[in-house]
Amino acid sequence: MIASVEGQVLTLDHDGASAAPLAAGRTVFQSYGDVLAEAPLEPGARVTFKFRKVAVGEGWELTEMRGR
């Protein structure tokens, strides 16, 4: 679920991902226009998404996001 949107930075509340070292909770993700164009951007909107680790210590990046 989208918690907040600030430009191309989204904060998502999510289930954990066992394939990545990402525990369930709230995480900040960087994104880009092509990914954001495909999904609702209102806080509270439920979404599905794919992500990747950027670089060591640099956080997470959305690669795909769609409304549920």
C-alpha positions as CSV (number, residue, x, y, z in Angstrom):
1,M,0.0,0.0,0.0
2,I,1.3,3.5,-0.8
3,A,2.0,5.4,2.4
4,S,3.4,8.6,0.8
5,V,4.6,10.0,-2.5
6,E,7.2,12.8,-2.8
7,G,8.1,13.4,-6.4
8,Q,9.6,10.1,-7.6
9,V,10.2,8.7,-4.1
10,L,7.5,6.4,-2.8
11,T,7.1,5.0,0.7
12,L,5.3,1.7,0.7
13,D,3.9,-0.5,3.5
14,H,4.5,-4.1,2.3
15,D,4.8,-7.7,3.1
16,G,8.4,-9.0,3.3
17,A,10.3,-10.5,0.4
18,S,12.2,-13.7,1.2
19,A,14.3,-13.5,-2.0
20,A,15.7,-10.2,-0.9
21,P,16.8,-9.1,2.5
22,L,13.6,-7.0,3.0
23,A,11.5,-7.5,6.1
24,A,7.8,-6.6,6.2
25,G,7.2,-3.0,7.0
26,R,7.6,0.4,5.5
27,T,10.3,1.1,3.0
28,V,11.3,4.1,0.8
29,F,11.8,3.3,-2.9
30,Q,13.2,5.5,-5.7
31,S,11.2,5.3,-8.9
32,Y,11.0,6.8,-12.4
33,G,8.3,8.2,-14.6
34,D,7.8,5.1,-16.7
35,V,7.1,3.0,-13.6
36,L,4.9,5.6,-12.0
37,A,2.8,6.0,-15.2
38,E,1.4,2.5,-14.7
39,A,0.0,2.8,-11.2
40,P,-2.2,4.8,-8.9
41,L,-0.2,7.3,-6.8
42,E,-2.6,8.2,-4.0
43,P,-1.7,7.4,-0.4
44,G,-3.7,4.3,0.6
45,A,-3.8,2.8,-2.9
46,R,-3.1,-0.9,-3.0
47,V,-0.4,-1.9,-5.4
48,T,1.8,-4.8,-6.5
49,F,5.4,-4.0,-7.3
50,K,8.8,-5.4,-8.2
51,F,12.0,-3.9,-7.0
52,R,15.8,-4.3,-6.9
53,K,18.6,-3.2,-4.6
54,V,20.4,-0.2,-6.1
55,A,24.0,-0.3,-4.7
56,V,25.4,-1.1,-1.3
57,G,23.9,1.5,1.1
58,E,21.9,3.2,-1.6
59,G,18.5,1.7,-1.0
60,W,15.8,0.2,-3.3
61,E,14.4,1.0,-6.7
62,L,11.0,0.1,-8.1
63,T,11.1,-1.6,-11.5
64,E,7.4,-2.2,-11.9
65,M,4.2,-1.1,-10.0
66,R,0.5,-1.6,-10.8
67,G,-2.8,-1.1,-9.0
68,R,-4.4,-4.1,-7.4
